[in-house]
Amino acid sequence: MDEFDLIRRITPKKTHQRSLVMGIGDDASVYQPHSHCEEVVCVDTMVEHVHFRFDFSTPFEVGFKALAVNVSDIAAMGGTPKYYLVSIAIPPHGDEAIVTALYEGMKALADTYHMDLIGGDTVATRSDFVITVTVIGEVPKGTACYRHSAQTGDVVFVTGELGSSAAGLSLLMHEVDPVMAVDPAFFLERHKMPQPHIAAGHICSSFPRVTLNDVSDGLASELNEIAEASHVTLEIEADKLPVHADLPLLRKEWLEWVLFGGEDFVLTGTIPEADWENFENQCKEKGIQVTRIGQVKHEQAASVILKEHDQQTTLRKKGYNHFKK
Amino acid sequence: MDEFDLIRRITPKKTHQRSLVMGIGDDASVYQPHSHCEEVVCVDTMVEHVHFRFDFSTPFEVGFKALAVNVSDIAAMGGTPKYYLVSIAIPPHGDEAIVTALYEGMKALADTYHMDLIGGDTVATRSDFVITVTVIGEVPKGTACYRHSAQTGDVVFVTGELGSSAAGLSLLMHEVDPVMAVDPAFFLERHKMPQPHIAAGHICSSFPRVTLNDVSDGLASELNEIAEASHVTLEIEADKLPVHADLPLLRKEWLEWVLFGGEDFVLTGTIPEADWENFENQCKEKGIQVTRIGQVKHEQAASVILKEHDQQTTLRKKGYNHFKK
């Protein structure tokens, strides 16, 4: 594989962002930030056989997801993604068709958000693909949604449905029987090509005090991060957690997927009770599913409680801990 | 190795940049760009056994270099580095001490430039370390140094000395005899811990029409990129190329190192003849070695010519091509 050829092939023919001064083709890219905005930056790496497998996902899907997980981090700040940089370590089994398809998968998502590829590196490695994506976005000054501002009485919410990605992975691993679901392809799609919730993030950042996380590591983990950063207790109700109708048909312990599965890339967070109705209406107007799943209870306790029937369970980041009644 | 522990250990205790709004600890970092500046961004990956070996370099040195190669790209735009993000894929043989030392090596260089670590990812891999560093810098609006503005009559220059890094690598590979050099450690240092030429880049960007590249792939390669982007011929003189006094003692074909060795991370480029004296004086005042090595000759030819005695040789990116007399 000729690196210069490859770079020529993946270099965008046209760019979207008018503030881009110099794209790929010099030592670094140059862009003019918007003066009323702050810059939002994140990076995430996906490793073959650790985060993805080419017998589960096509190279196009892997590329799409490698960018999606980063765009989702921008969504979780209430931001708008603008640019991305891609570094790929290519093993001996990585031919040009795979690499090209990885970039095409990224481009498919990037075009949705008018994002430009502005840099990267392609290097050789000895065993597995390693794909690192950096995304740069922006958010109007002072409106980014952090984790530390939740207060007693706030509503806990989630955008979209939970557990679908984990169900998709279980289907791919043959751990559950696809015949139980009306539409098993739905879950596979959610696992392989997650859709970042940028539009929902925008609504969140238009409110003055919203905490926000994207559900990458699992709902329990994300809510614990908000609880810790805000020094509050979040109480959520099991029967309020939004799931696809087929999910409970696939597995008796489906709540495991919902709480700890992760990779749903929906958003979860808190918003003042006084803003909830307006927030819910704005989401509805945009066709965004948003569900009230609980409430912020006590300050300075930093925990997440699951209410199920008459039982209360403390949710750790990675599992249950049944010491409360 | 516990990821949360590791993140806690590498998260900076204090930050330098006052424009940083939110550093490590949320879904993404947020900073306020300076309104009179453009943002400059690049990413580079180093792979164990491809770009570095722990029997040649300590983890601290590898970390230092992984950041240095990116900071050098910012220097080559005339910019100032501000932030960096680090993604490390860690193989089974990568213990906590190695990973910590990698970050310390980066921090040593970062502190020199008051750069803040604002994000990253640590993941597992099966065979080799893969270190991807993203650097974000800034440059006053409209002053970035690109490759495309060289014109007939311009001076071709280089900051610092050439070939030292390649000599250091040859010493490490036991290809040459260290006893020939007065100070072999000098060359090893240049290979293992290259110093980016940020201050030289600043002087370059203060002049209205400077082309600039950092010497990562070799002088011949960098000058060819400028020749291609500017549609000009660059003519350089072999006996003007600045080298360390010991370099010619190490190897008869030392000019190979100078022209094609790369990884010197000095800057090379062009500047109008009328600006040369002023430019040279400003460099001298700052203690920066700058050498006039040639001239821009004909427009629209896009080649690099080496004059050596009475012979002219066309320099390709990766080697000589003796078809000119």
HADDOCK unambig.tbl for C-alpha pairs under 7 A between the chains (distance, minus, plus):
assign (segid A and resid 26 and name CA) (segid B and resid 146 and name CA) 6.66 0.50 0.50
assign (segid A and resid 26 and name CA) (segid B and resid 147 and name CA) 6.96 0.50 0.50
assign (segid A and resid 27 and name CA) (segid B and resid 73 and name CA) 5.18 0.50 0.50
assign (segid A and resid 27 and name CA) (segid B and resid 76 and name CA) 6.44 0.50 0.50
assign (segid A and resid 27 and name CA) (segid B and resid 77 and name CA) 6.78 0.50 0.50
assign (segid A and resid 27 and name CA) (segid B and resid 213 and name CA) 6.82 0.50 0.50
assign (segid A and resid 28 and name CA) (segid B and resid 40 and name CA) 6.16 0.50 0.50
assign (segid A and resid 28 and name CA) (segid B and resid 41 and name CA) 5.39 0.50 0.50
assign (segid A and resid 28 and name CA) (segid B and resid 42 and name CA) 4.81 0.50 0.50
assign (segid A and resid 28 and name CA) (segid B and resid 73 and name CA) 6.11 0.50 0.50
assign (segid A and resid 28 and name CA) (segid B and resid 74 and name CA) 6.55 0.50 0.50
assign (segid A and resid 28 and name CA) (segid B and resid 77 and name CA) 6.92 0.50 0.50
assign (segid A and resid 29 and name CA) (segid B and resid 40 and name CA) 5.52 0.50 0.50
assign (segid A and resid 29 and name CA) (segid B and resid 41 and name CA) 5.24 0.50 0.50
assign (segid A and resid 29 and name CA) (segid B and resid 42 and name CA) 6.49 0.50 0.50
assign (segid A and resid 30 and name CA) (segid B and resid 38 and name CA) 6.43 0.50 0.50
assign (segid A and resid 30 and name CA) (segid B and resid 39 and name CA) 5.50 0.50 0.50
assign (segid A and resid 30 and name CA) (segid B and resid 40 and name CA) 4.55 0.50 0.50
assign (segid A and resid 30 and name CA) (segid B and resid 41 and name CA) 6.52 0.50 0.50
assign (segid A and resid 31 and name CA) (segid B and resid 38 and name CA) 5.60 0.50 0.50
assign (segid A and resid 31 and name CA) (segid B and resid 39 and name CA) 5.30 0.50 0.50
assign (segid A and resid 31 and name CA) (segid B and resid 40 and name CA) 6.74 0.50 0.50
assign (segid A and resid 32 and name CA) (segid B and resid 38 and name CA) 4.71 0.50 0.50
assign (segid A and resid 32 and name CA) (segid B and resid 39 and name CA) 6.18 0.50 0.50
assign (segid A and resid 33 and name CA) (segid B and resid 33 and name CA) 6.93 0.50 0.50
assign (segid A and resid 33 and name CA) (segid B and resid 38 and name CA) 6.62 0.50 0.50
assign (segid A and resid 33 and name CA) (segid B and resid 39 and name CA) 6.89 0.50 0.50
assign (segid A and resid 35 and name CA) (segid B and resid 35 and name CA) 5.93 0.50 0.50
assign (segid A and resid 38 and name CA) (segid B and resid 30 and name CA) 6.42 0.50 0.50
assign (segid A and resid 38 and name CA) (segid B and resid 31 and name CA) 5.60 0.50 0.50
assign (segid A and resid 38 and name CA) (segid B and resid 32 and name CA) 4.71 0.50 0.50
assign (segid A and resid 38 and name CA) (segid B and resid 33 and name CA) 6.63 0.50 0.50
assign (segid A and resid 39 and name CA) (segid B and resid 30 and name CA) 5.49 0.50 0.50
assign (segid A and resid 39 and name CA) (segid B and resid 31 and name CA) 5.30 0.50 0.50
assign (segid A and resid 39 and name CA) (segid B and resid 32 and name CA) 6.18 0.50 0.50
assign (segid A and resid 39 and name CA) (segid B and resid 33 and name CA) 6.88 0.50 0.50
assign (segid A and resid 40 and name CA) (segid B and resid 28 and name CA) 6.17 0.50 0.50
assign (segid A and resid 40 and name CA) (segid B and resid 29 and name CA) 5.52 0.50 0.50
assign (segid A and resid 40 and name CA) (segid B and resid 30 and name CA) 4.55 0.50 0.50
assign (segid A and resid 40 and name CA) (segid B and resid 31 and name CA) 6.75 0.50 0.50
assign (segid A and resid 41 and name CA) (segid B and resid 28 and name CA) 5.39 0.50 0.50
assign (segid A and resid 41 and name CA) (segid B and resid 29 and name CA) 5.25 0.50 0.50
assign (segid A and resid 41 and name CA) (segid B and resid 30 and name CA) 6.53 0.50 0.50
assign (segid A and resid 42 and name CA) (segid B and resid 28 and name CA) 4.81 0.50 0.50
assign (segid A and resid 42 and name CA) (segid B and resid 29 and name CA) 6.50 0.50 0.50
assign (segid A and resid 42 and name CA) (segid B and resid 119 and name CA) 6.15 0.50 0.50
assign (segid A and resid 43 and name CA) (segid B and resid 119 and name CA) 6.74 0.50 0.50
assign (segid A and resid 43 and name CA) (segid B and resid 120 and name CA) 5.63 0.50 0.50
assign (segid A and resid 43 and name CA) (segid B and resid 121 and name CA) 6.74 0.50 0.50
assign (segid A and resid 44 and name CA) (segid B and resid 120 and name CA) 6.88 0.50 0.50
assign (segid A and resid 44 and name CA) (segid B and resid 121 and name CA) 5.71 0.50 0.50
assign (segid A and resid 45 and name CA) (segid B and resid 87 and name CA) 6.75 0.50 0.50
assign (segid A and resid 45 and name CA) (segid B and resid 121 and name CA) 6.52 0.50 0.50
assign (segid A and resid 47 and name CA) (segid B and resid 125 and name CA) 6.56 0.50 0.50
assign (segid A and resid 73 and name CA) (segid B and resid 27 and name CA) 5.18 0.50 0.50
assign (segid A and resid 73 and name CA) (segid B and resid 28 and name CA) 6.11 0.50 0.50
assign (segid A and resid 74 and name CA) (segid B and resid 28 and name CA) 6.55 0.50 0.50
assign (segid A and resid 76 and name CA) (segid B and resid 27 and name CA) 6.44 0.50 0.50
assign (segid A and resid 77 and name CA) (segid B and resid 27 and name CA) 6.80 0.50 0.50
assign (segid A and resid 77 and name CA) (segid B and resid 28 and name CA) 6.94 0.50 0.50
assign (segid A and resid 87 and name CA) (segid B and resid 45 and name CA) 6.75 0.50 0.50
assign (segid A and resid 119 and name CA) (segid B and resid 42 and name CA) 6.15 0.50 0.50
assign (segid A and resid 119 and name CA) (segid B and resid 43 and name CA) 6.74 0.50 0.50
assign (segid A and resid 120 and name CA) (segid B and resid 43 and name CA) 5.61 0.50 0.50
assign (segid A and resid 120 and name CA) (segid B and resid 44 and name CA) 6.84 0.50 0.50
assign (segid A and resid 121 and name CA) (segid B and resid 43 and name CA) 6.75 0.50 0.50
assign (segid A and resid 121 and name CA) (segid B and resid 44 and name CA) 5.72 0.50 0.50
assign (segid A and resid 121 and name CA) (segid B and resid 45 and name CA) 6.54 0.50 0.50
assign (segid A and resid 125 and name CA) (segid B and resid 47 and name CA) 6.56 0.50 0.50
assign (segid A and resid 127 and name CA) (segid B and resid 127 and name CA) 6.33 0.50 0.50
assign (segid A and resid 146 and name CA) (segid B and resid 26 and name CA) 6.68 0.50 0.50
assign (segid A and resid 147 and name CA) (segid B and resid 26 and name CA) 6.97 0.50 0.50
assign (segid A and resid 213 and name CA) (segid B and resid 27 and name CA) 6.83 0.50 0.50
